[in-house]
Amino acid sequence: MIYLICLSILYSFNSHADSFSLELDNDILTQTDYYYSNGLLIEYESDKLATARPWKWLGDKSETGVSFKHEISTPVDTGTSLAQPGDHPYSAVLYTSMFNKYIAEDKESSKEVLLGVIGPLAYGEKIQNGIHDLFPSHPVNGWAHQLKNDLLLNFNYELWTKNRGHSFTYGPWYRAELGTYSTQFHFAYRSEVLFYKNHQFEIQFGAYLNFFDVKLQGGVFSDDEYGLSSDEVKTLNYLGKIFYRYRRKAHEIRLGNSFKGVQFKGGKPHSWTTLGYKYHF
């Protein structure tokens, strides 16, 4: 249902499109294959959306859009069919969001409202094992122990205070998330360097405070036996990313790596690769 809503919005505003992007997350290149292991993002941006309900109430904006995302997470051992208490639970997340971005010389900010589901309704088992069938690999056998169905509703706010040099931009970056998907506060230092007009590097390092993460702990409306307890989940953690972006005329390619520290007791650091394409109309 969420997927159909997202597609209908994209179709309705297609004639006014500013950009359309597709982004894939996977940890195959980092050779981890555990925790957050696969994600697919579809995103559409248009200034025409700013005059449509319910985007109006989000306030000042330079870019306004809608996105659809699917995420899959697993424990380390995906070969066993037994429950694995104390490890990252199996989870699948499916959500759509509406957002706006305000971009100025001295700062960038964004607001986002997210609505979705976690659990079997997100079809994580079918998607992951279907991919493993297409690209021969061992089956993932533990999905019987995935987190239960639950509602996701979140509000996210992001701010980057920018200082500008000749060909680079840098400054502190903050992100606040509040809701049933995650309740976290991120703080980092972010810089972007431009080379020969078409090439850009982005580097971001920092930390975050985690007060709730549905992919680790299960939904707030369900008593989930496979979720980790709040005592098992770490509150303070580090995070970072390094990205390269190339744009030529209407086409933009984005490639990078993101990483997180140990998220829970007995866990491991984790990283994943992102490959994205954006078409500017």
N, C-alpha and C positions, 0 to 999 in steps of 0.2 A: 504493500500500500504506500509506504513512504517513497519507494522507488518510483511509483507511478505519479505521485504528487510532484516529485522533483522533475520528472520528465515533462509533465504538463506545463510547469512553470517555464522550463527552458524553451519549449515549443511556442508558448504564448508570446514570449518577448524576443524571439529569434531575429525578427526584422530589425531590432534595435541593438543587436549584440555589439559589445566592445571587444570581448575576448572569450575564448572557450579553452579550457585546459583539462588535461588528463595526466594523472600522476600515480605511479606505482611504487609502493614500498615493499622491500623484501630483504631478508637477511641471508640470501644464498651466497652473495659475494663476500660477506663477512664470515661465512662458514660457522654460523652459530645455530640457526634452525631451532630456536626456542624463544619463549616469551612472545613479544610482538614480532610475528614472523611474516605477516602479509597484510597489505593495505591497498585499497584502490580508492582514489579521489577523483570525482568529476566536478568541475567548477565552472560557473558561468558568471561573467561580470558585465553590467551595463548601467550607464548613468540614467537610463529611462526607468529602471526599477526604483530609483529614488523617489519618484512621484507616485508610486503604487503602494497601496496598503499591503502588508503592515510595515513596510520599510520606513515610512515617514517618521514614526516616533523615535527612530534610532538617532536622529539629529544630524549634525553637520557631516558631510561625506564628500569624498572625491571619487570613490569607486564603491559600487553597491552590487551585491550578487547573491547567488544561491549555490549551495554545494551538496553533494551526495557522497557519503563515504562508507566503506565496509572495512572492518578490521578483524583479524584473526590472531589469537594468542594461544600458546600451548605451553605445557611444562617441558622440561629438558628431554625426558624419555617419552617419545611418542609411539614407541613400539609396543609397550605393555598395555593391556586392557584393564589393568588394576587401577584403583584410585591411588592418588599420590598426595596424601596430606602433607602440608608444609611446603609444597612446590607451587609454582605459578599455575592457577587453574586454567582449564580449557575455557575459552570464551570467544564468542562472536558478537560483534557490534555492528549495527546498521543504523545510520542516522542521516538526516538532512538538516541543513542550517541556512539561515539567512544572515547576512553580514553587511557592514559598510566599513570603508576605510577612509580616514581623513589624512591627506598627504600635503605637507607644507615643507618649506625650506628647513625649518628648525625642529620639526617633529613629525612622526607618523603615529596614528592611533587607529584602533579598530574595535568594533563592537560586534558580537556574534550571539545569536540565540540558536540553540541546538535542540532538536527533538528526534528521538529514536528509540530503539529497543536493544536489549542484550538478551542472549539466550538462543534456544533452538529456532525461534522465529527469524533469526538473522542468517540461518542456513550455512553456518560455518563448516559443519561436517561435510555436507555435500560439495561445497565449493573447494575445500582443501583436498579432499580425497579425489575429486574430479580432476584437479590440477595434477595430482600425483599419478593419476591414470594416464593423462596426456603426456607427461614427462616422467617416464618410468622411475618410480621411487617406492620405498616401502610404504604400506598403508599406515595411516594414523589411527590407532586403535582405541584411544581413550575418550572419545567424544561422549560416551554414555555418562561421563562424570563432569560434563560442562556446567557452567553457571546457569541458573534458571532464568526464565523469561522475566523481564522487568522493564519498567518505563525509564527512559533517559530524558532529562530536561536540564539544560545548562545555560548559564549566561557567562560569556567570556569577554574580558576587556584587555587590550594590549596597548602599550605605549613605548615608543622609542624616541628618546630625546637626542637630537642629532647635532653634531659639530662637523663642519665641513672643511676639508683641505682641498688641495688642487685637484686630485683625482680620487679622493677617498672620503668616506663618511664614517663617523664613529660616535659612540655614546652609550649610556646605560639603557637597558631594555627591561621592561617589566610586563608581566602577564598575570592576571587574576582570573581564576575559574571558580564558579560557584554553582552547585547543583547536584543532581543524582548521577551524572557521569563522572565528574571529578570536582573536588574542592581543593585547590592548590594555589600557591603563590610562587611565581617564578621571578628570578632576578638574575640578569646576565649582562655581559658587555658585548656589544655587537659592532662589527665594522664591515664595510663594503668597499672594495677597491675596484676601480674601473680601468681596464686596459684597452687601448686602441678602439674606444667607443663601443665595440660589440661584445667585449669580454668583461665579465664581472665575477669577482670572488667575494663570498660572504663567509665570515667567521664569527661564531658566537659561542661563548663559554660562560657558565654560571652555575647556579644551584636552584633548588626549589624546595618548598615546604609542602609536604603531602599530608592532608588531613582526611582525604577520602579518594579512593580510586576504584571504580566499579569493576574494572577488569581484574583486580586483585581480590577484592572483598565481596563481590556480589552485590545485587541490587538492594536498595534501601527498603523496598516494599516486600521483599521475600526473605525468609530465613534460610539462607543458602548454606548447605552443609559442606560444599566444596570451596567456599570462599575462605580467604585467610582472615584471621582475627586482627583487630587493630593493634594488638601487642606484637604481632609478627611483622607488620608492615613498618618500614622505616619512615620517620617523619622528614628528616633532612637528607637530601641527595644531590648529586651533581648531574649536569647535563651539558650537551654541547652539539655543535654541528659545523660542518665545513661544506660549502656548496660552490659550484661553478655554474655560471649562467652565460649562455651565448644567444644573442639575438641578431637576426638579420631580416630587415623589412618586417613582414607580418609573422615571422616564425621565431619561436623562442624555445630553447632546450635548457633543461635544468638537471644537473647531476650532482649528487652529494651523499654525505654520510652523517648520520646522527647517532648519538650514543648517550646512554644513561648508566649511572653507577648501580650498585646493589640496591634493589628496591625492597627486599624483605630478608628476614633472618634465614641464612643458609642459601641465599640466592647468589647470582653471578652478575657481573657487569654485562651490558648488552649493547649491540649496535646493529644498525640496518642501513641499507642503501636506498636512495630515492632517485627515480628517473622520471622526469616530467616533460611534457610538451604543451606549449600554449600557442594558440593561433589568435592573432589580433586582427579584428575585422576593420 
